[in-house]
């Protein structure tokens, strides 16, 4: 939903939309790169489009040709279609519920590109267009804005909370899925891996729900909790904590934990159960948390480390509000939203020093 132009694309129907007139007055203006500042998915092509009023949007077109070329075309096509329908329906639900911190879908539809091809009809979703994903605003070498960082984290937590209130878990929160509008407004994007309680999704049986780079450790060890809240909301809480770590250190919590695991206990080589390896993961987590603290300004260090410690606890049963373990609101994000809002306001007033010292 942000731009990065490129050229030299293949000629699948989904990659031939540039210049096409769509329904409701939208015209496809330019193709976006399949890499860089962009979300979209493996089987999709992305574009910028514009309507008669000059309003611009981000278009994600389903590319059936890539699915047809996969090792299992039938399964890939089935998964692609199901994922599209689920994402479209979830986006409509979010719009109906007026979720202010979740990306808004402007339109959806299909266009006939080549009736002689099995993949000639291209379905698409159109979203509001952001200025950047979060990576475009983070420059670790030159500047760090504590107030902006805390306010953005507060907005991300609010977006997740809004999803959780309608029984939706995002499952794939990561820097490229946080979009920034006019610098001061951030929204959660890409519901392609989201899951809704009581609604079956085609990827529900996948242990790793989203990007493995940011996955909670239990998923990487092959453990899937039978309880929907612990498994799904617990995953979102971990992702939020990892996002906090990323803002301050430019690394994910998953990468930090892995760096302190002995090779025998690493998820790439471990052959036992998660409960057996958990003490080693907890130890690695403690060591990582200590190092992360060195990246956080002293004025907010204790509070941020406490928040991350609760959100990213390697034991999903102990993740969440430490004083509410076992209660209905253990996985609620309300407390974290309040704490991040408090910290952001103090930073905005200049009460907190953004320098890393102490």
ZIMOUR-V849882 format. One record per backbone hydrogen bond with DSSP energy under -0.5 kcal/mol. NH is the residue of the N-H (numbers start at 0). CO is the residue of the C=O. Records with the same first field share a line. If there is no record, write none. Layout:
NH->CO + CO
This chain:
5->30
14->11
15->12
18->27
19->16
21->19 + 25
24->21
25->22
26->49
27->19
28->47
29->47
31->45
32->3
37->35
43->40 + 41
44->60
46->58
47->29
48->56
49->26
50->54
53->50
56->48
57->126
58->46
59->124
60->44 + 58
61->122
62->42
63->61
65->62
66->62
67->63
68->64
69->66
72->69
75->71
76->72
77->73
78->74
79->75
80->76
81->77
82->78
83->79
84->80
85->81
86->82
87->83
88->84
89->85
90->86
91->87
92->88
93->89
94->90
95->91
96->92
97->94
98->93
99->97
101->98
102->187
105->103 + 125
106->125
108->123
110->121
112->110 + 119
113->119
116->113
119->116
121->110 + 119
122->120
123->108
124->59
125->106
126->57
127->103
128->55
129->0 + 127
130->179
131->179
133->174 + 177
135->132
136->133
137->134
138->136
139->137
142->138
145->143
148->144
149->145
150->146
151->147
152->148
153->149
154->150
155->151
156->152
157->153
158->154
159->155
160->156
161->157
162->158
163->159
164->160
165->161 + 162
166->163
167->162
168->194
176->173
177->174
178->176 + 186
179->131
180->184
181->179
183->181
184->180
186->178
187->100
188->176
193->190
194->168
196->166
198->195
203->200
205->202
208->206
213->210
214->211
218->215
219->215
220->216
221->218
222->217
230->226
231->227
232->227 + 228
233->228
234->230
235->231
236->232
237->233
238->234
239->235
240->236
241->237
242->238
243->239
244->240
245->241
246->242
247->243
248->244
249->245
255->251
256->252
257->253
258->254
259->255 + 256
260->257
264->261
265->261 + 262
268->265
269->265
276->272
277->273
279->276
280->276
281->277
282->278
283->279
284->280
285->281
286->282
287->283
288->284
289->285
290->286
291->287
292->288
293->289 + 290
294->291
295->291 + 292
297->354
298->352
299->296
300->296
303->299
304->300
305->301
306->302
307->303
308->304
309->305
310->306
311->307
312->309
315->313
317->314
318->315
319->309
320->329
323->320
324->321
326->323
329->326
331->328
336->332
337->333
338->334
339->335
340->336
341->337
342->338
343->339
344->340
345->341
346->342
347->343
348->344
349->346
350->345
351->345
356->354
